Amino acid sequence: MHILAATQFTHAQLDLLFARAEELRNYTTPSQRKELTELHKGRQLCSLFYEPSTRTRLSFEAAAIKLGMGVVSTENAREFSSAAKGETIEDTIRVLDEYKFDIIVLRHHKTGTAAQAAHVSQTPIINAGDGKGEHPTQALLDAYTIYRQFGRLDNLHIVMGGDLANGRTVRSLAQLMSSYPNNRITFISVPELQIGEDIKATLRKNNTPFKETMDASAAFKTADVVYWTRLQKERLTNPAAIPEARFNIEPEILNHLPVHAIIMHPLPRVDEISPLVDSDPRAMYFEQAGNGLYIRMALLDQIITNIL
């Protein structure tokens, strides 16, 4: 099974995935961790990254190793692979199929490349981010973080702010959360960085109310989840023209945020969330990143055991 989009998961599949992640995070003692390494011993993962990554690549590789899998990895295939010579993604994947990996984790700078790879691949492809497209496993760990906090994924007000036009994480999460009833979403951004029309169409189709605003203080007052993103300078033709500081989260704005709310960020952050916010109990972004290890362990486990 290829993992290309967050919306391909049913609610029942997400429940099973979250439950498995909870089980796997409880393997904490040395003997339990040794037992875990026997789970998929002899299996192999290929980590094929054409774009820089820290959390996604390392958490996938750590997840595989903790499950006893071997890992073959490249962190800059855009420059240090045959892609630099003009090889197509289809040809690369066909070659990797011959190496008989069990799973290929692929990140690429071009939107739609994961689907191109999956079209020719006999090996399960996991989309680890494709250009401005999707980042389904980030959406899974984001939803898992929300679920662990609230015990549900419905009846929530989710505020999403920052570079919504170029951030693939908000695209995936907005679509996933719109599949649950009685959620509503507020998008906070400047006109140049608003969420794409295709995402708005999905929200309308799923009867998920949403609005767009530049008033963060007002939106925060009724928020359950604040999901903030950085300015994606690498995807902008003229990043200097965008007012970066307009939507930075400073401690003062937290006075408008309910005590039960959580603040999330897919990381890396630059300066859009002040480090002074880190000590606030509502700041969840480092724990959120940590959840990525367990959700990816569960995902690899369920792909290999054919549960997905």
Phi, psi and omega in degrees: 000127175276143176251101186245333185212147180296330185285355180282348181272134171280165178297324179295320178295320178295321178300315179294320180296315180296319180296320179292322177299320178296321178296314186291330180287348180268002173277088190246330182282160178305319181292322178292321179292323176295318177301321181296324182291348177273349189298313181231039179300133181097346176278158182224139177245137172254123180255103189247099187244118177265359185222148183300147178199145171246293185297311185295311183295310184292325179289324176295316181292319176296319178301314181297314181296319179297333178271004177089008182276152168277154183229130169244127192224145166224131187259353180214059183295340179298326181253328188245044172214181181293352174300327179294340178265356178106007179294139179282158177296326180298315180293321178300314182293321178299322177293314181297328175303323181292340180275355172060045170290160176270330180211142173243122175261120189238125167242136183217151183279350182253130178299135177092353183293325179299320178293321176299316180296315181297328182299329183251357189268134170273341179269138177304129177258132171251121177285111179260024180118123178229101178053232178268010188282267185224163173215074190298322182287335172293319177297323179296314181289329176295313180295322177298319178298315178297317181296320180294330181280316188252346182074014180198166175235017178237171177055048182233147171257115184250124179255123181243127185223159177110219181275089184273343181283327187246352181273112183288338182293320180291327178299312181293315183292320179300318180293317181296313183291336179287349178278351178259146186287150170065022170273152172222149187234135172246124179260128180243116179191171172277161182306325183291342187237025182289156179300148184293154180296331180294325178289320177299321179296320178296318179297318178296317180299323182269007179058038176261112180293142178213160173214160179243136183208166171244009182260089182294320183302315180294319181294324183295333188300330181242017184281141167264321181231129170249120183243109187252150181225159179274164172287121184275076185300328182291347180249006182254141177282331180218072183298335181294340182279351183266129179286091186303316190283357187296325185240039175281142177267111176252161183306327184299324185287343180292344175296340180268355188261131179302153183293335183275350186288163175233150178250125183238157178202134182287345182062149007283149172264158175247276175226016184281346169232120180297140174302339177293341179282339188302327183279352178289133182297345179277347180286116189242005193290330178283320174297321176304313178297320178298325178297337179299326179299313187286323180290327178284327172300313180297321181295312178300316180301316184284331174292313182295323181272006177062028174284324176272000000 
